[in-house]
Amino acid sequence: EAAGADVWRVRELVNKSPSRNMHLPGAGVGGHCIPKDGWLLAHGAAGAVTPHLIAAARTVNEGMPAHMMVLAEAALQEHGIVLEKAMIALLGYSYLEDSDDTRHSPTAALVPALASRGATVRIHDPWVAEYRQPLQAIVSGCDAAIVMVRHKAYLELDLPTLRGWLRTPVLVDGRHLFTREQAEAAGLTFRAVGLG
């Protein structure tokens, strides 16, 4: 992002090599395995080696919810909106697409971070009973929508309709559901993980 690159194009090119499989960048990693397994491996190697890469990877992944907030704040500033007075709709609460599993959800880390800055947070997730309200009811009147989970229901989202629901036309995509061109054609200010 900082270099102005498109990580999705980079990933496409890297993965042309049959021996490569660059993972999907996104709004964070959750679940019951990945967040802890690296630390368990690092602990097991303690004394024999210093597993710098494991610690660096976990630090990056654990920082992604905060990065989503930074992206949203930058987009809101283009409209003269400060995070402290913003109403934010978070799309997706589970850690995995099309699942109700919320263990170590990146969204769970983003909610208190936004609240600590004074933002009002609304949450939608078609799979998690607590957040299964109609999407329009959650997004209407919000200053930004942040896509945290790649649920199939969000893939079908009509961006001009989303734009009509929002008070301020800001979309932050943490799961590569939309392109900049699609969002801007709908009149949305767009930010996304991996797009500089």
C-alpha positions in Angstrom: 0.0 0.0 0.0 2.7 2.5 1.0 4.6 1.8 -2.2 1.4 2.4 -4.3 1.4 -1.2 -5.4 -1.6 -3.5 -6.0 -1.0 -6.6 -3.9 -3.7 -8.5 -5.8 -1.8 -8.1 -9.0 1.5 -9.0 -7.3 -0.2 -12.1 -5.9 -1.5 -13.1 -9.3 2.0 -12.8 -10.8 3.7 -14.6 -7.9 1.2 -17.5 -8.1 1.9 -18.1 -11.8 4.9 -20.1 -10.6 3.7 -23.6 -9.8 5.9 -23.7 -6.6 4.3 -20.5 -5.2 1.1 -19.9 -3.2 0.9 -16.4 -1.9 -1.8 -16.3 0.8 -4.7 -13.9 0.7 -4.1 -10.5 2.3 -6.9 -9.3 4.5 -8.4 -7.6 7.5 -6.8 -10.1 9.9 -6.6 -13.8 10.8 -8.7 -15.5 13.4 -9.9 -18.8 14.5 -8.7 -21.2 17.1 -5.6 -22.5 15.4 -3.6 -19.9 13.4 -3.5 -17.1 16.1 -2.0 -19.5 18.7 -0.1 -22.1 16.7 2.7 -19.8 15.6 3.3 -18.8 19.2 3.3 -22.4 20.3 5.9 -23.3 17.7 8.0 -20.2 18.7 7.8 -21.3 22.4 8.9 -24.8 21.5 11.9 -23.5 19.6 12.9 -21.1 22.4 16.5 -21.5 23.3 17.4 -23.4 20.2 16.7 -20.6 17.7 15.0 -17.2 17.8 12.0 -17.5 15.5 11.8 -13.9 14.3 9.6 -14.6 11.3 6.9 -16.2 13.4 6.8 -13.2 15.7 6.8 -10.8 12.8 4.0 -12.6 11.0 1.8 -12.7 14.1 2.5 -9.0 14.8 1.4 -8.1 11.3 -1.7 -10.2 11.5 -2.7 -9.0 14.9 -2.3 -5.4 13.7 -4.6 -5.7 10.7 -7.8 -4.7 12.6 -6.0 -1.5 13.6 -4.9 -1.0 10.0 -8.5 -1.2 8.9 -9.3 1.6 11.3 -6.4 3.7 9.8 -7.8 3.1 6.3 -11.3 4.1 7.4 -10.0 7.2 9.2 -8.1 8.4 6.1 -11.2 7.9 3.8 -13.4 9.7 6.3 -11.0 12.6 6.5 -11.6 13.2 2.8 -15.1 14.0 3.7 -14.3 16.1 6.7 -15.5 13.4 9.1 -13.4 12.7 12.2 -13.4 9.1 13.5 -14.5 10.3 16.9 -17.9 11.4 15.5 -18.3 8.7 12.9 -20.8 5.9 12.8 -19.2 2.8 11.3 -20.9 -0.4 9.9 -18.7 -3.5 10.2 -19.7 -6.2 7.7 -18.9 -9.6 9.1 -18.1 -10.7 12.7 -17.1 -14.3 12.3 -13.4 -15.1 11.6 -14.2 -17.2 8.5 -16.5 -16.6 5.5 -19.9 -18.3 5.6 -19.4 -19.5 9.2 -20.8 -18.5 12.6 -17.4 -19.2 14.3 -16.3 -16.0 16.1 -13.2 -17.4 17.9 -10.4 -14.8 17.8 -12.4 -12.8 15.2 -10.4 -9.8 13.8 -13.7 -7.8 14.0 -13.8 -8.5 17.7 -10.5 -6.7 18.0 -11.6 -3.8 15.8 -14.8 -3.0 17.7 -13.1 -1.8 21.0 -10.4 0.0 19.0 -13.1 2.0 17.2 -15.1 2.6 20.3 -12.0 3.8 22.2 -11.6 6.5 19.6 -15.3 7.6 20.1 -16.8 6.0 17.0 -20.2 4.4 17.1 -20.1 0.9 15.8 -22.8 -1.2 14.2 -22.2 -4.8 13.3 -23.8 -7.1 10.6 -23.1 -10.7 10.0 -25.6 -13.0 8.2 -24.1 -16.1 10.0 -23.9 -14.9 13.6 -27.3 -14.8 15.3 -26.5 -11.7 17.4 -25.7 -9.7 14.3 -28.2 -11.1 11.8 -30.4 -7.9 11.3 -31.2 -6.7 7.9 -28.1 -5.2 6.3 -29.9 -2.0 5.3 -30.9 -1.4 9.0 -27.3 -1.6 10.1 -25.7 0.4 7.3 -28.3 3.2 6.9 -27.0 6.5 8.2 -23.4 5.3 8.7 -20.3 7.2 7.6 -18.4 4.1 6.5 -18.9 0.5 5.8 -15.9 -1.8 6.5 -15.9 -5.3 5.0 -14.2 -7.6 7.5 -15.4 -11.0 6.3 -15.8 -12.4 2.7 -19.4 -13.8 3.2 -21.1 -14.8 0.0 -24.0 -12.4 0.9 -21.6 -9.5 0.7 -20.3 -10.6 -2.7 -23.8 -9.9 -4.0 -24.0 -6.4 -2.5 -25.0 -3.8 -5.0 -22.6 -0.8 -4.5 -25.0 1.9 -5.7 -27.6 0.6 -3.2 -24.9 0.6 -0.4 -24.0 4.2 -1.4 -27.6 5.2 -1.0 -27.8 3.8 2.5 -24.6 5.5 3.8 -24.6 9.0 5.1 -21.0 9.4 4.0 -19.9 7.4 1.0 -16.9 5.5 2.4 -16.2 1.8 1.8 -13.2 0.0 3.2 -12.7 -3.5 1.8 -10.6 -5.8 3.9 -11.4 -8.9 1.9 -11.1 -7.9 -1.8 -14.8 -8.1 -2.6 -14.7 -5.1 -4.9 -12.3 -3.2 -7.1 -11.5 0.5 -6.8 -13.2 1.0 -10.2 -16.5 -0.6 -9.1 -16.6 1.4 -5.9 -15.7 4.7 -7.5 -18.3 4.1 -10.3 -20.9 3.9 -7.5 -19.7 7.2 -6.0 -17.9 5.6 -3.0 -14.6 6.8 -1.5 -12.7 3.5 -1.5 -9.8 2.0 0.6 -8.7 -1.6 0.6 -6.0 -3.8 2.1 -3.2 -4.0 -0.3 -4.1 -1.2 -2.7 -1.8 1.8 -2.7 
